[in-house]
Amino acid sequence: MTSAPRLFDRQLLRRRIGRAASGFSAANFLKTRSIEDILDTLSAVNRRFGTALEIGSRDGSLRRTLFENALVSEKIDFLIETDLSDQNDAQVVLDEEALPFGDDTLDLVVSALAFHSTNDLPGVLVQIRRALRPDGLLIASQFGGETLRELRNVLMEAELEVRGGSGARIAPFAESYDCVDLLKRAGFNMPVVDTDKVVVAYDHPLNLLRDLRAMGETNILHDRPRKGLNRAILNRAFELYAERFPHPEGGVRATFEIITLSGWTPHESQQKPLQPGSAKVRLADALGVKEGRL
């Protein structure tokens, strides 16, 4: 059995999340928006969940938002908050790449902006599907492929100009169309993927970098360049950013794409597609047209 490639340095991620814990609430606007999308999905589900698990709780904003919403909070009996870092106020510290839960022990799993930093997302989804009881639900969000495309562009070009070569500074993010296939491969039924593109205005690119640091979202690539960005590279990158990516309201723009995916574990009560040839009514009759030959 081959192991997943080591794309991210998970120990470094743990330290970055811990370092950002005290100031995260000042830059949690993307997590807040992601949580709203997750709760919108949950509010449309007409059922109650006994045991729910949150992966990547960070500042506890999902719990607070959840229990402020009476229509959604009454759907969950018990919520287990978990986080990769012990610096956050979570009930359990764990790594989502190695979930400790037995089979058929959970009814709902939610996660806001944690999955994009996993080395083996298919493996994580399989673990979650096994931990969920039949007719259990997963709702999770992660950053998508459009995220930080402006910053990626200018950093690469500036480093090429100044040093004559460039390294990976921003991680690759999954595309939305890949997520449906991942859910199906992991064994989830009725997969749904939604995208939310957020364009943020910054007075200066440096403010974007400060937000990323406060979010714990700076470079954790395993094969990241060991040589940092010097002042000449950053100054050139800021010049390119201002020239190419101005925001209509002033300053510069930064794009974040949030992908929200959901899927159900199989259960006999769920609708199943009809077998080919099992239709009882011809399409032509249903449409009220005469059947002909071209």
N, C-alpha and C positions, 0 to 999 in steps of 0.2 A: 504494500500500500504506500503510495507516494504522499508525502506531506505537502501542505500548501506552501508556496514560496513566502519567504519572510520579507514582506514589503515594508512593514512598520516595526519600529523599535518600541515594543509595548511597555518596557520598563521606563523608557524616556517619556512615553505618553503618561504613565502613572505620575511621574514627577511633575510634568507640565500641568496636569490637571490639579495636582495638589498645590502647586505654586500659585495657580490662578484662583484657588478656592475663595480666598478672602475678598477678591475684587470682582468675582464673576458676575454678581448681581448688577454691576454697572454696565455690563456688556452682554446681557443675556437676551437681547431683543430677538435674536433668531430662534433661540430655544423657546421663548414665549410664543412666537408665531407658530413654530412647529407643534407645540402643545395644543394650541387652538385648533390646528388642523386635525390632530389626533382625536381630540374631544368631539369635534364635529362629526368625525366618522363614528365614534363610539355612541354619540347621541342618537344616531339613526338605527342603532341595533336594538331590537325589541327583545331583550333577554337580560337575565341577571347572572353575574359572575361571582362565584364563591371566593376563589383565591386568585389574585392578580399579582403579577411581577412587573416591576419597572426596572429596566436596565439602563444605567447611566443617569442616576437621579440628579447629580450635581448639587444645585442649590435647593432642591426640594420644591421647585416651582410647579412641577406637575401635580404633586400632592395638594399643594395649596390651591391651585386653580381648580383641580378636580372637586375638592370638597367645598369650594365656594359655589359650585354649580349643582344645585339640588337635583336637576333632571338627570345628571350623569352620575353623581356620587351615589345615588340610591341603587345603581346598577352593580356596584362593587361592594362585597362584604368585607374583604380583607386585602390590603395592599402591602406588598413587600418591596421596600425601596432598596436598591443596590447601586453600588458605584465602584469604579476601579480604584479610586483613591480613598484612603482612610481620613483624608483631610476634609472631606465633605460629610454632611450630616445625614448619612444613610444608615439604615438598620444593618445591612450586610455589605461587607467588602468582598467583591468577587470579580473575576475576569470573565467576560461573556464568551470568551473562546473556550472556557472549560466550566460549563454550568454544573453545579453540584446537585441538581434536582433529579429525582427518579422519574421513571416513565409514568405518564398519566397522573401528574400531581398538581397541575396548574389549569386554570380555566381561561386566563387572559394574560398575554404578555404585551407590554407597551414599552417603547423606547423612543426618546426624542434626541436625534442627532448624536448617536453613539456608533452606529454600525459602519460608518465610512472609514473608521480607523482599525478595522479588524483585518487580520491577515487571511482569514478563511471564512468569508461571509457565507458560502454554501454550507460549510460545516456548522456554523452558528445557527443557521436556519434549521438544519436537520436536528440539532440538539433541542431547539425550541419546540419543533414539531413533536418530538418524542416526549418532551416534558408536559405538553398540553394534553388534556383529556380529549376524547372524541368530541367534536363540535366545539373545540376551543378556538380562540381567536388571537391572532397576532396583528398588532398595528404598530408600525415602526417608521421612523423617518431618518433620512441621511442626506448628506450633501450630494448633489448631482453634478454632471459633467460641465455645466456652465459656470459653476462656482469659481470665483476669483480668476476668471479668464483674462481680465485686464491686467491684473498683477502678474500673472504667469507670463504674459506676453512681454511686458516691459522689463521684467527682471532678466529674462533670458536674453533679450536683445542688448540690454545695458552691459551684462556680464561678458557677452561676446565681443562687444566694442572695446571694453576696457582690458579684459584679460585674454581675449582671443579664443575663449572657450567658455562653456557654461555647464552647470550641474543642475540636478533636479532640486528645486526649491519648494515646489508645491506638489502635493500628492495628486495622482490621477483619481478622478471620481467616477462612479458608475453612471451609466446612461439609464434613463428610465425604462427603455425597451428591454434592457437586460434583466431588470428586476422581476418582470413577470415570469420569465423563463427560470430564474433562480427559485422563485416560490414554487413553481410546478415541480422542478427537479427535487426540491426538498420534501415534496409530498403534500403541499397545501392545495386545498380546493378553492375554487372561486377567487382566484387572485385578482386584486385590483391595485393599480398604481396611479397615483395622482402627482402632478408636479406644480410647484408654486415658485415662480421666479420673483426674487426680491432685488430691487435695485436701490442701493443706499447711496446717499450723497455725503461726501466728506470734504471738509474745507481743504485738506491736504492729504496726500497718500500716507504720510507719517501717522495720521490719526487712524487710518485703517490698520496699519501694522500694530499700533497700540491696542486696538480692539481685538485683533487676533491673539495677541499675547494674553489679554485679559480673559479671553475665551478658552485658553489652553489649546489653541489651534495653530501653533507655529510648527515648523518643520520637524516631523518625527520619522521621516523616511529612513529605513535601515541603511540604505546606500547614499545617504545625503552627503554633500561635499563637506569635508572637514575644514576647509578654508571658508571663513565667513565673508560676508559682503562688506567691502570697505566703503569709505565715504564717497570715493569717486564713482563707484558703481551705483550706490544709492542715489546720489545727486543726479546722475544721468537717467536712472529709472524714473525718478520723480519728474524730470523734464519731459520724458516721453509720455508719462502718464497724463500730465496736464495737457499736452498737445493732442493726444489721440483719444482720450476718454473723458472729455469735460461733461459735467452734469448740466442739464438745461437750467437748473436753478442756481448754478454756481458751484465752484469747486470741481471735484472729480466724482465719477461714479464707480461703484463696485457691485458686481453681480453675484448673487447667491441663489443657487437653485436647490430647493428642498423637495426631495422625493419622499412621498408617503406611500408605503406599501402595506397591504393587508391581505390576509388569507385565513382560511378555516381548516382545521384538521378534519379529516374525513369522518362522516357519520351517516348512518343509514337514512336519517330524516332529510338529508340534503337533496336538493333536486339533482337529477342526473340527466345528461343529454340523451336524446333518443337514439336508438341504434339505426344505422343507415337502412332505409327501406321500410321502416316501421311506421311512417306517417299514414294517417287515416284519411287525410284530405289532400287532393292534388293542389299544387300551387296555383294552377290556372283557375281552379274553382274558387279558391280563397280570394284571389284578386278580382274575380268576376270578369275574366277575359276569355276569349276563345283560344284554345291551344292550336298552334300552327307549326309549320316547318319552314325554316329559312331556306 
